[in-house]
């Protein structure tokens, strides 16, 4: 599947605050913790729990969220399919970054070890 410019534009406008509860629900349903969720988000973005809460409170869009992030240099090691898209093949940088986030949260929920999720 190929990401379209329209899908990229829609993702730009989505807020992190709108998706964060879904992330929490997903990982907790599989026996993982919010602390582990925050650990993988911090690995990818550099945002600690306090900064995440600030971004949630300001209802930052994903565009703003990733502009403020310091993307981990190993993020490009995140590979595989999420939501029907192969993340390493996504052409739009922001959409790819959002899918990186989705992918590592999915890996957390599926029970992967932190060493594998954090590409150590």
Secondary structure, DSSP 8 states (H G I E B T S, - for coil): ----HHHHHHHHHSBHHHHHHHHHHHHHHTT--HHHHHHHHHHHH---HHHHHHHHHTT-BHHHHHHH----TTGGG--SEETTEEGGG--SHHHHHHHHHHHHHHHHHTT--HHHHTT-
